[in-house]
Amino acid sequence: MTDPLHTELLELAQEAARRAGALLRDGRPADLAVAATKSSPIDVVTEMDIAAEKLITGLITERRPDDGILGEEGAATEGTSGVRWVIDPLDGTVNYLYGLPTWSVSVAAEQDGETVVGVVTAPMRGETFHAVLGGGAWATGAWDGERRLACRPAPPLDQALVSTGFNYVAEVRTHQAEVAQRLIPLLRDIRRGGSAAVDLCDLAAGRLDGYYERGLHAWDLAAGDLIAREAGALTGGRPGERPSGALAVAATPGVFEPLQRLLEDFGAWHD
């Protein structure tokens, strides 16, 4: 039986993500990537990012004023209900700046510290993914109705397609490139999508065999991690640890452990 609270949280997360996604899609200037000055495109993206977070937090506060909130753009409320929302209003800001379609809005709800609801919408791809703890992972898109998601059957590691991301700090990027250089010969190939939330959802949808990244925050991971797990993926960080800023790994069973072991051996994590 579905928990009525989880149903309420899911419906609110879906509405918030949908409205924020529409704001970002419809409010993006057509010439954003070729604006006249160097600073103005970034300023516009920042303004849109903040506006999307305000839309989401305003809706949540109106409907559930006692909940806590953690948002990428600074929203931080403790709350008293035992529910906390973890929000990334625009995951994939560089993609958004350049007009690439792989950007998303990520909204998750935690209950007593455990993620129970996750919604990720990718407006330019016309897809929305969602999961409730224990209820499987689902998506809507170009197909009719909702589709239940399931990871691909695990291939041998040398046939695995794995996605990752790179930090914007030069020193960190250099180290990440070294790890990828060592990893590529051992895999089918590596992809770099630009949105952690979308990568995790693509893993859930069977479009990837694995994903890893260093330097993520709670808002990057919360919704996508639940969606991936509910689709049958394994997720973690360094061996025996949960996903964190040090390292996040997600993959189909059979790919997860050898991928995680290689990343540990290659020092893909950081303290």
Accessible surface in RSA format (square Angstrom, percent):
REM  Atomic radii and reference values for relative SASA: ProtOr
REM  Chains: A
REM  Algorithm: Lee & Richards
REM  Probe-radius: 1.40
REM  Slices: 20
REM RES _ NUM      All-atoms   Total-Side   Main-Chain    Non-polar    All polar
REM                ABS   REL    ABS   REL    ABS   REL    ABS   REL    ABS   REL
RES MET A   1   240.47 124.5 150.22  99.4  90.25 214.9 125.66 106.8 114.81 152.1
RES THR A   2    88.02  62.6  69.03  70.0  18.99  45.3  39.69  53.3  48.33  73.1
RES ASP A   3    57.75  40.5  48.93  48.7   8.82  20.9  20.03  47.1  37.72  37.6
RES PRO A   4   109.55  79.8  99.06  90.3  10.49  38.1 104.51  86.3   5.03  31.3
RES LEU A   5    46.89  26.1  41.99  30.0   4.90  12.3  44.88  31.5   2.00   5.4
RES HIS A   6    23.68  12.9  23.68  16.5   0.00   0.0  18.69  19.3   4.99   5.8
RES THR A   7    49.61  35.3  48.47  49.1   1.15   2.7  43.75  58.8   5.86   8.9
RES GLU A   8    77.50  44.5  73.26  55.4   4.24  10.1  34.10  66.0  43.39  35.4
RES LEU A   9     0.00   0.0   0.00   0.0   0.00   0.0   0.00   0.0   0.00   0.0
RES LEU A  10    25.51  14.2  25.51  18.3   0.00   0.0  25.51  17.9   0.00   0.0
RES GLU A  11   105.34  60.5  99.23  75.1   6.11  14.5  35.56  68.8  69.78  57.0
RES LEU A  12     8.16   4.5   5.75   4.1   2.40   6.0   7.63   5.4   0.53   1.4
RES ALA A  13     0.02   0.0   0.00   0.0   0.02   0.1   0.02   0.0   0.00   0.0
RES GLN A  14    46.55  26.0  44.08  32.2   2.47   5.9  11.21  23.9  35.35  26.8
RES GLU A  15    35.36  20.3  35.19  26.6   0.17   0.4   7.68  14.9  27.68  22.6
RES ALA A  16     0.19   0.2   0.19   0.3   0.00   0.0   0.19   0.3   0.00   0.0
RES ALA A  17     0.42   0.4   0.42   0.7   0.00   0.0   0.42   0.6   0.00   0.0
RES ARG A  18   145.13  60.9 138.64  70.7   6.49  15.4  71.22  97.3  73.90  44.8
RES ARG A  19   105.97  44.5  99.91  50.9   6.06  14.4  31.44  43.0  74.53  45.2
RES ALA A  20     0.00   0.0   0.00   0.0   0.00   0.0   0.00   0.0   0.00   0.0
RES GLY A  21     0.97   1.2   0.00   N/A   0.97   1.2   0.97   2.7   0.00   0.0
RES ALA A  22    31.74  29.2  29.72  45.9   2.02   4.6  30.11  42.4   1.63   4.3
RES LEU A  23    61.11  34.0  53.02  37.9   8.09  20.3  60.18  42.3   0.93   2.5
RES LEU A  24     0.00   0.0   0.00   0.0   0.00   0.0   0.00   0.0   0.00   0.0
RES ARG A  25   108.24  45.4  93.10  47.5  15.14  36.0  28.15  38.5  80.09  48.5
RES ASP A  26   104.60  73.3  68.42  68.1  36.19  85.6  36.93  86.9  67.67  67.5
RES GLY A  27    36.19  44.6   0.00   N/A  36.19  44.6  22.54  61.9  13.65  30.6
RES ARG A  28    51.63  21.7  35.55  18.1  16.08  38.3  15.91  21.7  35.72  21.6
RES PRO A  29    51.25  37.4  39.51  36.0  11.74  42.7  51.25  42.3   0.00   0.0
RES ALA A  30   105.88  97.3  68.85 106.2  37.03  84.2  75.41 106.2  30.47  80.7
RES ASP A  31    88.60  62.1  84.03  83.6   4.57  10.8  31.11  73.2  57.49  57.3
RES LEU A  32     3.24   1.8   1.84   1.3   1.40   3.5   3.24   2.3   0.00   0.0
RES ALA A  33    46.70  42.9  19.72  30.4  26.98  61.4  20.52  28.9  26.18  69.3
RES VAL A  34   121.58  80.0  95.66  86.6  25.92  62.4 102.11  88.7  19.46  52.8
RES ALA A  35    36.15  33.2  16.83  26.0  19.32  44.0  21.15  29.8  15.00  39.7
RES ALA A  36   109.99 101.1  61.50  94.9  48.49 110.3  72.23 101.7  37.76 100.0
RES THR A  37    77.06  54.8  69.66  70.6   7.40  17.6  73.13  98.2   3.93   5.9
RES LYS A  38   200.77  97.9 177.70 109.0  23.07  54.9 127.66 114.9  73.11  77.9
RES SER A  39    68.42  57.8  60.74  81.1   7.68  17.7  44.59  95.0  23.83  33.4
RES SER A  40    35.55  30.0  34.41  45.9   1.14   2.6  33.67  71.7   1.88   2.6
RES PRO A  41    13.39   9.8  13.34  12.2   0.05   0.2  13.39  11.1   0.00   0.0
RES ILE A  42    96.48  54.9  96.48  71.9   0.00   0.0  96.48  69.5   0.00   0.0
RES ASP A  43    71.90  50.4  69.68  69.4   2.22   5.2  16.81  39.6  55.08  54.9
RES VAL A  44    38.53  25.4  38.53  34.9   0.00   0.0  38.53  33.5   0.00   0.0
RES VAL A  45    10.36   6.8  10.36   9.4   0.00   0.0  10.36   9.0   0.00   0.0
RES THR A  46    61.07  43.4  58.15  59.0   2.92   7.0  43.14  57.9  17.93  27.1
RES GLU A  47   111.77  64.2 104.84  79.3   6.93  16.5  42.98  83.1  68.79  56.2
RES MET A  48    24.38  12.6  24.33  16.1   0.05   0.1   1.60   1.4  22.78  30.2
RES ASP A  49     6.40   4.5   6.40   6.4   0.00   0.0   0.28   0.7   6.12   6.1
RES ILE A  50    62.92  35.8  62.92  46.9   0.00   0.0  62.92  45.3   0.00   0.0
RES ALA A  51    38.99  35.9  31.66  48.9   7.33  16.7  35.63  50.2   3.37   8.9
RES ALA A  52     0.00   0.0   0.00   0.0   0.00   0.0   0.00   0.0   0.00   0.0
RES GLU A  53     7.42   4.3   7.42   5.6   0.00   0.0   3.87   7.5   3.55   2.9
RES LYS A  54   142.38  69.5 134.56  82.6   7.81  18.6  82.24  74.0  60.13  64.1
RES LEU A  55    45.43  25.3  31.03  22.2  14.40  36.2  42.11  29.6   3.32   8.9
RES ILE A  56     0.00   0.0   0.00   0.0   0.00   0.0   0.00   0.0   0.00   0.0
RES THR A  57    22.58  16.1  22.34  22.6   0.25   0.6   9.25  12.4  13.33  20.2
RES GLY A  58    38.74  47.8   0.00   N/A  38.74  47.8  33.97  93.2   4.76  10.7
RES LEU A  59     9.62   5.4   5.44   3.9   4.17  10.5   7.60   5.3   2.02   5.4
RES ILE A  60     0.36   0.2   0.36   0.3   0.00   0.0   0.36   0.3   0.00   0.0
RES THR A  61    71.19  50.6  67.09  68.0   4.10   9.8  56.80  76.3  14.39  21.8
RES GLU A  62   130.78  75.1  99.16  75.0  31.62  75.3  45.26  87.5  85.52  69.8
RES ARG A  63   113.97  47.9  86.19  43.9  27.78  66.1  38.83  53.1  75.14  45.5
RES ARG A  64    38.83  16.3  33.60  17.1   5.23  12.5   8.52  11.6  30.31  18.4
RES PRO A  65    94.73  69.0  71.12  64.8  23.61  85.8  71.63  59.1  23.10 143.6
RES ASP A  66    82.73  57.9  78.90  78.5   3.83   9.0  10.81  25.4  71.92  71.7
RES ASP A  67     4.89   3.4   0.95   0.9   3.94   9.3   0.07   0.2   4.83   4.8
RES GLY A  68     0.00   0.0   0.00   N/A   0.00   0.0   0.00   0.0   0.00   0.0
RES ILE A  69     9.46   5.4   7.51   5.6   1.95   4.7   7.51   5.4   1.95   5.3
RES LEU A  70    40.63  22.6  40.63  29.1   0.00   0.0  40.63  28.5   0.00   0.0
RES GLY A  71     3.00   3.7   0.00   N/A   3.00   3.7   0.00   0.0   3.00   6.7
RES GLU A  72    62.03  35.6  43.32  32.8  18.72  44.6   6.72  13.0  55.31  45.2
RES GLU A  73    64.17  36.8  34.01  25.7  30.15  71.8   5.54  10.7  58.62  47.9
RES GLY A  74    60.45  74.5   0.00   N/A  60.45  74.5  38.34 105.2  22.11  49.5
RES ALA A  75    25.94  23.9  12.12  18.7  13.82  31.4  23.75  33.4   2.19   5.8
RES ALA A  76    81.22  74.7  46.88  72.3  34.34  78.1  48.43  68.2  32.79  86.9
RES THR A  77    73.82  52.5  64.26  65.1   9.56  22.8  46.72  62.7  27.10  41.0
RES GLU A  78   166.49  95.6 145.09 109.8  21.40  51.0  64.97 125.7 101.52  82.9
RES GLY A  79    31.07  38.3   0.00   N/A  31.07  38.3   8.38  23.0  22.69  50.8
RES THR A  80   124.90  88.8  88.20  89.4  36.70  87.5  83.87 112.6  41.04  62.0
RES SER A  81    51.22  43.3  13.23  17.7  37.99  87.5  24.15  51.4  27.07  37.9
RES GLY A  82    37.73  46.5   0.00   N/A  37.73  46.5  27.73  76.1  10.00  22.4
RES VAL A  83     6.31   4.2   2.39   2.2   3.92   9.5   2.92   2.5   3.39   9.2
RES ARG A  84    89.24  37.5  89.06  45.4   0.19   0.4  32.00  43.7  57.25  34.7
RES TRP A  85     0.00   0.0   0.00   0.0   0.00   0.0   0.00   0.0   0.00   0.0
RES VAL A  86     0.62   0.4   0.10   0.1   0.52   1.3   0.10   0.1   0.52   1.4
RES ILE A  87     0.00   0.0   0.00   0.0   0.00   0.0   0.00   0.0   0.00   0.0
RES ASP A  88     1.22   0.9   1.22   1.2   0.00   0.0   0.06   0.1   1.15   1.1
RES PRO A  89     0.00   0.0   0.00   0.0   0.00   0.0   0.00   0.0   0.00   0.0
RES LEU A  90     1.90   1.1   0.00   0.0   1.90   4.8   0.00   0.0   1.90   5.1
RES ASP A  91    12.76   8.9  11.63  11.6   1.14   2.7   1.14   2.7  11.63  11.6
RES GLY A  92     9.74  12.0   0.00   N/A   9.74  12.0   4.56  12.5   5.17  11.6
RES THR A  93    45.57  32.4  42.37  42.9   3.21   7.6  19.99  26.8  25.58  38.7
RES VAL A  94    62.55  41.2  61.16  55.4   1.40   3.4  61.88  53.8   0.67   1.8
RES ASN A  95    14.58  10.1  13.87  13.4   0.71   1.7   0.34   0.8  14.24  13.8
RES TYR A  96     0.23   0.1   0.00   0.0   0.23   0.6   0.23   0.2   0.00   0.0
RES LEU A  97    21.83  12.2  21.83  15.6   0.00   0.0  21.83  15.3   0.00   0.0
RES TYR A  98   144.13  67.3 121.71  69.2  22.42  58.3  73.49  55.2  70.64  87.1
RES GLY A  99    46.08  56.8   0.00   N/A  46.08  56.8  15.76  43.2  30.32  67.9
RES LEU A 100    94.54  52.6  93.96  67.2   0.58   1.5  93.96  66.0   0.58   1.6
RES PRO A 101    61.68  45.0  60.67  55.3   1.01   3.7  61.68  50.9   0.00   0.0
RES THR A 102    24.55  17.5  24.55  24.9   0.00   0.0   6.25   8.4  18.30  27.7
RES TRP A 103     4.38   1.8   4.38   2.1   0.00   0.0   1.08   0.6   3.30   5.4
RES SER A 104     0.00   0.0   0.00   0.0   0.00   0.0   0.00   0.0   0.00   0.0
RES VAL A 105     0.00   0.0   0.00   0.0   0.00   0.0   0.00   0.0   0.00   0.0
RES SER A 106     0.18   0.2   0.18   0.2   0.00   0.0   0.06   0.1   0.12   0.2
RES VAL A 107     0.00   0.0   0.00   0.0   0.00   0.0   0.00   0.0   0.00   0.0
RES ALA A 108     0.06   0.1   0.06   0.1   0.00   0.0   0.06   0.1   0.00   0.0
RES ALA A 109     0.00   0.0   0.00   0.0   0.00   0.0   0.00   0.0   0.00   0.0
RES GLU A 110    23.83  13.7  23.83  18.0   0.00   0.0   0.81   1.6  23.02  18.8
RES GLN A 111    51.62  28.9  47.08  34.4   4.55  10.8   7.59  16.2  44.03  33.4
RES ASP A 112   121.34  85.0  84.04  83.6  37.30  88.2  42.19  99.3  79.15  78.9
RES GLY A 113    57.31  70.7   0.00   N/A  57.31  70.7  32.54  89.3  24.76  55.5
RES GLU A 114    93.21  53.5  91.93  69.5   1.28   3.1  30.39  58.8  62.82  51.3
RES THR A 115    18.42  13.1  15.57  15.8   2.85   6.8   1.84   2.5  16.58  25.1
RES VAL A 116     4.76   3.1   4.76   4.3   0.00   0.0   4.76   4.1   0.00   0.0
RES VAL A 117     0.00   0.0   0.00   0.0   0.00   0.0   0.00   0.0   0.00   0.0
RES GLY A 118     0.00   0.0   0.00   N/A   0.00   0.0   0.00   0.0   0.00   0.0
RES VAL A 119     0.04   0.0   0.04   0.0   0.00   0.0   0.04   0.0   0.00   0.0
RES VAL A 120     0.00   0.0   0.00   0.0   0.00   0.0   0.00   0.0   0.00   0.0
RES THR A 121     9.88   7.0   9.88  10.0   0.00   0.0   0.88   1.2   9.00  13.6
RES ALA A 122     0.00   0.0   0.00   0.0   0.00   0.0   0.00   0.0   0.00   0.0
RES PRO A 123    21.42  15.6   4.01   3.7  17.41  63.3  10.40   8.6  11.02  68.5
RES MET A 124   102.08  52.9  74.18  49.1  27.89  66.4  72.70  61.8  29.37  38.9
RES ARG A 125    68.71  28.9  41.10  21.0  27.61  65.7  29.49  40.3  39.23  23.8
RES GLY A 126    50.04  61.7   0.00   N/A  50.04  61.7  35.89  98.5  14.15  31.7
RES GLU A 127    19.72  11.3  16.99  12.9   2.73   6.5   1.67   3.2  18.05  14.7
RES THR A 128    37.18  26.4  36.43  36.9   0.75   1.8  18.09  24.3  19.09  28.9
RES PHE A 129     0.47   0.2   0.47   0.3   0.00   0.0   0.47   0.3   0.00   0.0
RES HIS A 130    14.32   7.8  14.32  10.0   0.00   0.0   2.02   2.1  12.30  14.3
RES ALA A 131     0.00   0.0   0.00   0.0   0.00   0.0   0.00   0.0   0.00   0.0
RES VAL A 132    22.03  14.5  20.45  18.5   1.58   3.8  20.45  17.8   1.58   4.3
RES LEU A 133    59.09  32.9  44.16  31.6  14.93  37.5  44.16  31.0  14.93  40.2
RES GLY A 134    71.52  88.2   0.00   N/A  71.52  88.2  36.22  99.4  35.30  79.1
RES GLY A 135    36.67  45.2   0.00   N/A  36.67  45.2  26.84  73.7   9.82  22.0
RES GLY A 136     2.16   2.7   0.00   N/A   2.16   2.7   0.84   2.3   1.31   2.9
RES ALA A 137     0.05   0.0   0.00   0.0   0.05   0.1   0.00   0.0   0.05   0.1
RES TRP A 138    71.68  28.8  71.68  34.7   0.00   0.0  65.18  34.8   6.50  10.5
RES ALA A 139     0.10   0.1   0.10   0.2   0.00   0.0   0.10   0.1   0.00   0.0
RES THR A 140    54.19  38.5  54.00  54.7   0.20   0.5  40.05  53.8  14.14  21.4
RES GLY A 141    23.71  29.2   0.00   N/A  23.71  29.2   2.30   6.3  21.41  47.9
RES ALA A 142   110.33 101.4  64.79 100.0  45.53 103.6  78.08 110.0  32.24  85.4
RES TRP A 143    55.12  22.1  35.56  17.2  19.56  45.9  46.02  24.5   9.10  14.8
RES ASP A 144   144.38 101.1 119.61 119.1  24.77  58.6  39.99  94.1 104.39 104.1
RES GLY A 145    54.32  67.0   0.00   N/A  54.32  67.0  40.47 111.0  13.85  31.0
RES GLU A 146   100.27  57.6  70.77  53.5  29.50  70.2  23.99  46.4  76.28  62.3
RES ARG A 147   116.56  48.9 112.24  57.2   4.32  10.3  37.93  51.8  78.63  47.7
RES ARG A 148   144.70  60.8 123.78  63.1  20.92  49.8  41.88  57.2 102.82  62.3
RES LEU A 149    10.19   5.7   4.86   3.5   5.33  13.4   6.28   4.4   3.91  10.5
RES ALA A 150    69.39  63.8  56.34  87.0  13.05  29.7  56.34  79.3  13.05  34.6
RES CYS A 151    21.95  16.6   5.50   6.1  16.45  38.7   5.50  13.9  16.45  17.7
RES ARG A 152   118.89  49.9 111.70  56.9   7.19  17.1  14.46  19.8 104.44  63.3
RES PRO A 153   122.44  89.2 104.09  94.9  18.35  66.7 115.86  95.7   6.58  40.9
RES ALA A 154    46.32  42.6  13.15  20.3  33.17  75.4  13.21  18.6  33.10  87.7
RES PRO A 155    29.23  21.3  17.95  16.4  11.28  41.0  24.66  20.4   4.56  28.4
RES PRO A 156    93.66  68.3  79.98  72.9  13.68  49.7  92.57  76.4   1.09   6.7
RES LEU A 157    37.86  21.1  28.62  20.5   9.24  23.2  28.75  20.2   9.11  24.5
RES ASP A 158    83.13  58.2  76.35  76.0   6.78  16.0  28.04  66.0  55.08  54.9
RES GLN A 159    75.30  42.1  73.77  53.9   1.53   3.6  21.70  46.2  53.60  40.7
RES ALA A 160     0.00   0.0   0.00   0.0   0.00   0.0   0.00   0.0   0.00   0.0
RES LEU A 161    35.00  19.5  35.00  25.0   0.00   0.0  35.00  24.6   0.00   0.0
RES VAL A 162     0.00   0.0   0.00   0.0   0.00   0.0   0.00   0.0   0.00   0.0
RES SER A 163     0.77   0.7   0.77   1.0   0.00   0.0   0.41   0.9   0.36   0.5
RES THR A 164     2.30   1.6   2.11   2.1   0.19   0.5   0.14   0.2   2.16   3.3
RES GLY A 165     2.23   2.8   0.00   N/A   2.23   2.8   1.25   3.4   0.98   2.2
RES PHE A 166    45.18  22.6  40.63  25.2   4.56  11.9  40.63  24.6   4.56  13.0
RES ASN A 167    39.66  27.3  33.06  31.9   6.60  15.9   6.65  16.0  33.01  31.9
RES TYR A 168   150.92  70.5 125.08  71.2  25.84  67.2 109.04  81.9  41.88  51.6
RES VAL A 169    88.30  58.1  83.97  76.0   4.33  10.4  88.30  76.7   0.00   0.0
RES ALA A 170    75.35  69.3  67.91 104.8   7.44  16.9  70.52  99.3   4.83  12.8
RES GLU A 171   142.89  82.0 132.34 100.1  10.55  25.1  53.07 102.7  89.82  73.3
RES VAL A 172    25.18  16.6  24.32  22.0   0.86   2.1  25.18  21.9   0.00   0.0
RES ARG A 173    98.75  41.5  97.45  49.7   1.30   3.1  18.98  25.9  79.77  48.3
RES THR A 174    79.91  56.8  74.16  75.2   5.75  13.7  54.66  73.4  25.25  38.2
RES HIS A 175    54.88  30.0  53.67  37.3   1.22   3.1  40.69  41.9  14.19  16.5
RES GLN A 176    14.26   8.0  11.95   8.7   2.30   5.5  12.31  26.2   1.95   1.5
RES ALA A 177    51.40  47.3  45.59  70.4   5.80  13.2  47.42  66.8   3.98  10.5
RES GLU A 178    90.85  52.2  89.64  67.8   1.20   2.9  35.84  69.3  55.01  44.9
RES VAL A 179     4.48   2.9   4.24   3.8   0.25   0.6   4.43   3.9   0.05   0.1
RES ALA A 180     7.45   6.8   7.45  11.5   0.00   0.0   7.45  10.5   0.00   0.0
RES GLN A 181   132.76  74.2 122.80  89.7   9.97  23.7  39.46  84.0  93.30  70.8
RES ARG A 182   132.32  55.6 119.91  61.1  12.41  29.5  46.42  63.4  85.90  52.1
RES LEU A 183     0.00   0.0   0.00   0.0   0.00   0.0   0.00   0.0   0.00   0.0
RES ILE A 184    80.68  45.9  78.32  58.3   2.37   5.7  78.32  56.4   2.37   6.4
RES PRO A 185   101.37  73.9  63.36  57.8  38.02 138.2  74.92  61.9  26.45 164.4
RES LEU A 186    72.26  40.2  67.83  48.5   4.43  11.1  70.48  49.5   1.77   4.8
RES LEU A 187    11.99   6.7   0.00   0.0  11.99  30.1   0.00   0.0  11.99  32.3
RES ARG A 188   141.59  59.4 113.99  58.1  27.60  65.7  38.73  52.9 102.86  62.3
RES ASP A 189    52.71  36.9  52.27  52.0   0.43   1.0   7.31  17.2  45.39  45.3
RES ILE A 190    24.72  14.1  11.28   8.4  13.44  32.4  11.28   8.1  13.44  36.5
RES ARG A 191   116.13  48.8 113.58  57.9   2.55   6.1  44.13  60.3  72.00  43.6
RES ARG A 192    99.71  41.9  70.02  35.7  29.70  70.7  40.18  54.9  59.54  36.1
RES GLY A 193    27.57  34.0   0.00   N/A  27.57  34.0  19.49  53.5   8.08  18.1
RES GLY A 194    23.05  28.4   0.00   N/A  23.05  28.4   9.08  24.9  13.97  31.3
RES SER A 195     1.66   1.4   0.00   0.0   1.66   3.8   0.63   1.3   1.03   1.4
RES ALA A 196     8.23   7.6   2.78   4.3   5.45  12.4   2.95   4.2   5.28  14.0
RES ALA A 197     0.13   0.1   0.13   0.2   0.00   0.0   0.13   0.2   0.00   0.0
RES VAL A 198     0.50   0.3   0.50   0.4   0.00   0.0   0.50   0.4   0.00   0.0
RES ASP A 199     7.06   4.9   7.06   7.0   0.00   0.0   0.00   0.0   7.06   7.0
RES LEU A 200     2.63   1.5   2.63   1.9   0.00   0.0   2.63   1.9   0.00   0.0
RES CYS A 201     0.00   0.0   0.00   0.0   0.00   0.0   0.00   0.0   0.00   0.0
RES ASP A 202    16.27  11.4  16.27  16.2   0.00   0.0   0.20   0.5  16.07  16.0
RES LEU A 203     0.00   0.0   0.00   0.0   0.00   0.0   0.00   0.0   0.00   0.0
RES ALA A 204     0.00   0.0   0.00   0.0   0.00   0.0   0.00   0.0   0.00   0.0
RES ALA A 205    29.91  27.5   5.33   8.2  24.58  55.9   6.10   8.6  23.81  63.1
RES GLY A 206    13.56  16.7   0.00   N/A  13.56  16.7   5.45  15.0   8.11  18.2
RES ARG A 207    95.77  40.2  76.81  39.2  18.96  45.1  49.19  67.2  46.58  28.2
RES LEU A 208    11.95   6.7  11.38   8.1   0.57   1.4  11.95   8.4   0.00   0.0
RES ASP A 209     4.84   3.4   4.84   4.8   0.00   0.0   0.00   0.0   4.84   4.8
RES GLY A 210     0.00   0.0   0.00   N/A   0.00   0.0   0.00   0.0   0.00   0.0
RES TYR A 211     1.18   0.6   1.18   0.7   0.00   0.0   1.18   0.9   0.00   0.0
RES TYR A 212    12.22   5.7  12.22   7.0   0.00   0.0  11.06   8.3   1.16   1.4
RES GLU A 213    22.08  12.7  21.59  16.3   0.49   1.2   0.49   0.9  21.59  17.6
RES ARG A 214    39.76  16.7  36.30  18.5   3.45   8.2   2.91   4.0  36.85  22.3
RES GLY A 215    24.14  29.8   0.00   N/A  24.14  29.8  11.82  32.4  12.32  27.6
RES LEU A 216    15.14   8.4  10.30   7.4   4.85  12.2  10.47   7.4   4.67  12.6
RES HIS A 217    97.20  53.1  91.40  63.5   5.81  14.9  62.92  64.8  34.28  39.9
RES ALA A 218    47.96  44.1  31.99  49.4  15.97  36.3  39.78  56.0   8.18  21.7
RES TRP A 219    43.39  17.4  43.00  20.8   0.39   0.9  41.68  22.2   1.72   2.8
RES ASP A 220    15.20  10.6  15.04  15.0   0.16   0.4   0.62   1.5  14.58  14.5
RES LEU A 221    15.62   8.7  15.62  11.2   0.00   0.0  15.62  11.0   0.00   0.0
RES ALA A 222    12.45  11.5   4.59   7.1   7.87  17.9  11.75  16.5   0.71   1.9
RES ALA A 223     0.00   0.0   0.00   0.0   0.00   0.0   0.00   0.0   0.00   0.0
RES GLY A 224     0.00   0.0   0.00   N/A   0.00   0.0   0.00   0.0   0.00   0.0
RES ASP A 225    18.21  12.8  18.21  18.1   0.00   0.0   4.67  11.0  13.54  13.5
RES LEU A 226     0.00   0.0   0.00   0.0   0.00   0.0   0.00   0.0   0.00   0.0
RES ILE A 227     0.00   0.0   0.00   0.0   0.00   0.0   0.00   0.0   0.00   0.0
RES ALA A 228     0.00   0.0   0.00   0.0   0.00   0.0   0.00   0.0   0.00   0.0
RES ARG A 229    88.38  37.1  73.60  37.5  14.78  35.2  32.64  44.6  55.74  33.8
RES GLU A 230    36.65  21.0  19.29  14.6  17.36  41.3   3.61   7.0  33.05  27.0
RES ALA A 231     8.07   7.4   0.00   0.0   8.07  18.4   2.73   3.8   5.35  14.2
RES GLY A 232    39.85  49.1   0.00   N/A  39.85  49.1  33.24  91.2   6.60  14.8
RES ALA A 233     5.16   4.7   0.00   0.0   5.16  11.7   0.00   0.0   5.16  13.7
RES LEU A 234    83.90  46.7  82.46  59.0   1.44   3.6  83.90  58.9   0.00   0.0
RES THR A 235    28.17  20.0   2.86   2.9  25.31  60.3   1.06   1.4  27.11  41.0
RES GLY A 236     3.26   4.0   0.00   N/A   3.26   4.0   3.26   8.9   0.00   0.0
RES GLY A 237     0.38   0.5   0.00   N/A   0.38   0.5   0.38   1.1   0.00   0.0
RES ARG A 238    59.26  24.9  58.30  29.7   0.97   2.3   8.42  11.5  50.84  30.8
RES PRO A 239    70.53  51.4  51.65  47.1  18.88  68.6  52.71  43.5  17.82 110.8
RES GLY A 240    89.95 110.9   0.00   N/A  89.95 110.9  44.67 122.6  45.28 101.4
RES GLU A 241    95.28  54.7  81.30  61.5  13.98  33.3  34.51  66.8  60.77  49.6
RES ARG A 242   187.19  78.6 179.19  91.3   8.00  19.0  76.01 103.9 111.18  67.4
RES PRO A 243    34.24  25.0  17.36  15.8  16.88  61.4  17.36  14.3  16.88 104.9
RES SER A 244    44.89  37.9  37.74  50.4   7.15  16.5  40.57  86.4   4.32   6.1
RES GLY A 245    28.46  35.1   0.00   N/A  28.46  35.1  17.65  48.4  10.81  24.2
RES ALA A 246    22.89  21.0  18.87  29.1   4.02   9.1  18.89  26.6   4.00  10.6
RES LEU A 247     0.89   0.5   0.75   0.5   0.14   0.4   0.75   0.5   0.14   0.4
RES ALA A 248     2.77   2.5   2.77   4.3   0.00   0.0   2.77   3.9   0.00   0.0
RES VAL A 249     1.74   1.1   0.00   0.0   1.74   4.2   0.42   0.4   1.32   3.6
RES ALA A 250     1.98   1.8   1.98   3.1   0.00   0.0   1.98   2.8   0.00   0.0
RES ALA A 251     0.00   0.0   0.00   0.0   0.00   0.0   0.00   0.0   0.00   0.0
RES THR A 252     0.20   0.1   0.20   0.2   0.00   0.0   0.20   0.3   0.00   0.0
RES PRO A 253    66.66  48.6  60.62  55.3   6.04  22.0  61.22  50.5   5.44  33.8
RES GLY A 254    55.48  68.4   0.00   N/A  55.48  68.4  32.35  88.8  23.13  51.8
RES VAL A 255     0.17   0.1   0.12   0.1   0.05   0.1   0.17   0.1   0.00   0.0
RES PHE A 256    21.38  10.7  21.38  13.2   0.00   0.0  21.38  13.0   0.00   0.0
RES GLU A 257   112.41  64.5 111.74  84.5   0.66   1.6  34.19  66.1  78.22  63.9
RES PRO A 258    29.79  21.7  29.35  26.8   0.43   1.6  29.40  24.3   0.39   2.4
RES LEU A 259     0.00   0.0   0.00   0.0   0.00   0.0   0.00   0.0   0.00   0.0
RES GLN A 260    17.16   9.6  17.01  12.4   0.15   0.4   0.14   0.3  17.02  12.9
RES ARG A 261   125.33  52.6 122.95  62.7   2.37   5.6  56.63  77.4  68.70  41.6
RES LEU A 262    32.80  18.3  32.80  23.5   0.00   0.0  32.80  23.0   0.00   0.0
RES LEU A 263     0.00   0.0   0.00   0.0   0.00   0.0   0.00   0.0   0.00   0.0
RES GLU A 264    48.61  27.9  40.13  30.4   8.49  20.2  20.73  40.1  27.88  22.8
RES ASP A 265    99.01  69.4  66.76  66.4  32.25  76.3  23.74  55.9  75.27  75.1
RES PHE A 266    28.74  14.4  16.69  10.3  12.05  31.4  18.26  11.1  10.48  30.0
RES GLY A 267    22.11  27.3   0.00   N/A  22.11  27.3  19.22  52.7   2.90   6.5
RES ALA A 268     5.03   4.6   2.40   3.7   2.64   6.0   2.90   4.1   2.14   5.7
RES TRP A 269    64.94  26.1  58.18  28.2   6.76  15.9  58.13  31.0   6.81  11.0
RES HIS A 270    61.09  33.4  56.36  39.2   4.73  12.1  49.18  50.7  11.91  13.9
RES ASP A 271   155.06 108.6  96.85  96.4  58.20 137.6  71.06 167.2  84.00  83.8
END  Absolute sums over single chains surface
CHAIN  1 A    12253.0       9500.6       2752.4       6749.9       5503.1
END  Absolute sums over all chains
TOTAL         12253.0       9500.6       2752.4       6749.9       5503.1
